[in-house]
Amino acid sequence: MLADALGRPLRFILTAGQVNEITQAEALLEGADGYAVLADKGYDSTALRECIRGSGMKAVIPTIRTRRIQVPYDKEAYKLRNRIERCFGRLKIFRRIATRYDRKTIHFMASLHLAASILWMS
């Protein structure tokens, strides 16, 4: 999911449960504009950082401990990432989303878009 600075959902890409989200990060960022991209340690990769830099944005992603060279990041800007986590929390208020009630992908995405539109109005 891609969210804006206010924590409102902008884009979704649905993957299988066992697929890592970082595989879809570049596709979500395609055409996005902004000052920075805030993400957790799960998105720490050189390729993604280069993609973000190529888009003219700043990568605010803490590095994983096993990385040989620790990349510095803006800790104050990273504190704003809680808005994205709150967005996930608000989406999970909808039982259909939290429990993956819909079996078909198209139905689940429709429910997700409906929930996201309700969040935009509130």
C-alpha positions as CSV (number, residue, x, y, z in Angstrom):
1,M,0.0,0.0,0.0
2,L,1.1,3.5,-0.7
3,A,-0.2,6.2,1.6
4,D,0.2,10.0,1.5
5,A,1.6,12.3,4.3
6,L,-1.7,12.3,6.1
7,G,-1.9,8.5,6.2
8,R,-4.6,8.2,3.6
9,P,-4.3,5.2,1.2
10,L,-3.4,6.0,-2.4
11,R,-2.6,2.7,-4.1
12,F,-2.8,-1.0,-3.4
13,I,-1.2,-4.1,-5.0
14,L,-2.4,-7.4,-3.7
15,T,0.1,-10.3,-3.5
16,A,0.0,-13.8,-2.2
17,G,0.5,-14.1,1.6
18,Q,4.0,-15.6,1.4
19,V,5.3,-12.8,-1.0
20,N,7.5,-10.1,0.5
21,E,6.1,-6.6,0.1
22,I,9.4,-5.2,-1.2
23,T,8.8,-6.9,-4.5
24,Q,6.0,-4.5,-5.2
25,A,7.6,-1.3,-3.8
26,E,8.9,0.0,-7.1
27,A,5.6,-0.5,-8.8
28,L,3.8,1.4,-6.1
29,L,6.2,4.3,-6.3
30,E,6.0,4.5,-10.0
31,G,4.7,8.0,-10.9
32,A,4.5,9.0,-7.2
33,D,5.7,12.4,-6.2
34,G,6.7,13.7,-2.8
35,Y,9.6,14.7,-0.6
36,A,10.4,11.4,1.0
37,V,9.5,7.7,1.2
38,L,9.1,6.4,4.7
39,A,9.4,2.6,5.2
40,D,10.4,0.1,7.8
41,K,13.5,-2.1,7.8
42,G,11.8,-4.7,5.6
43,Y,12.3,-2.3,2.7
44,D,16.0,-1.8,3.2
45,S,17.6,-2.7,-0.2
46,T,20.1,-0.8,-2.3
47,A,17.9,-1.3,-5.4
48,L,14.9,0.4,-3.8
49,R,17.0,3.2,-2.4
50,E,18.3,3.9,-5.9
51,C,14.8,3.8,-7.3
52,I,13.7,6.3,-4.7
53,R,16.7,8.5,-5.3
54,G,16.0,8.3,-9.1
55,S,12.5,9.6,-8.5
56,G,13.9,12.7,-6.8
57,M,12.8,11.7,-3.3
58,K,14.6,11.0,-0.1
59,A,14.7,7.4,1.4
60,V,13.9,7.4,5.1
61,I,14.5,3.7,5.7
62,P,16.5,2.4,8.7
63,T,19.1,-0.2,7.8
64,I,19.0,-3.8,9.0
65,R,21.6,-4.8,11.5
66,T,23.3,-7.3,9.2
67,R,24.1,-4.7,6.6
68,R,27.8,-4.1,6.5
69,I,27.6,-0.4,5.9
70,Q,24.9,1.3,8.0
71,V,23.1,4.0,5.9
72,P,22.1,7.0,7.9
73,Y,18.4,8.2,7.9
74,D,16.4,11.1,9.2
75,K,15.1,9.9,12.6
76,E,12.7,12.8,13.0
77,A,11.1,12.2,9.6
78,Y,10.9,8.5,10.4
79,K,8.6,9.2,13.4
80,L,5.9,10.2,10.9
81,R,5.7,6.6,9.7
82,N,3.2,6.0,12.4
83,R,0.6,7.7,10.2
84,I,1.0,4.8,7.7
85,E,0.6,2.2,10.5
86,R,-2.5,4.1,11.7
87,C,-3.9,3.8,8.1
88,F,-3.5,0.0,8.3
89,G,-5.2,0.0,11.6
90,R,-8.1,2.0,10.3
91,L,-8.5,-0.3,7.3
92,K,-8.5,-3.3,9.7
93,I,-11.5,-1.9,11.5
94,F,-13.5,-3.2,8.5
95,R,-13.9,-6.9,9.5
96,R,-14.0,-7.9,5.8
97,I,-10.5,-6.6,5.3
98,A,-9.0,-7.8,8.6
99,T,-10.2,-11.4,8.2
100,R,-9.8,-11.6,4.5
101,Y,-13.5,-12.6,4.3
102,D,-13.7,-12.5,0.5
103,R,-12.2,-15.5,-1.2
104,K,-11.8,-14.0,-4.7
105,T,-9.2,-11.3,-5.3
106,I,-11.5,-9.0,-7.2
107,H,-14.0,-9.0,-4.3
108,F,-11.3,-8.4,-1.7
109,M,-9.9,-5.5,-3.8
110,A,-13.4,-4.0,-4.2
111,S,-13.9,-4.2,-0.4
112,L,-10.4,-2.6,0.1
113,H,-11.2,0.2,-2.3
114,L,-14.6,0.8,-0.6
115,A,-12.9,0.9,2.8
116,A,-10.2,3.3,1.5
117,S,-12.8,5.6,0.0
118,I,-14.6,5.7,3.4
119,L,-11.3,6.6,5.1
120,W,-10.8,9.4,2.6
121,M,-14.2,10.9,3.5
122,S,-13.6,10.8,7.2
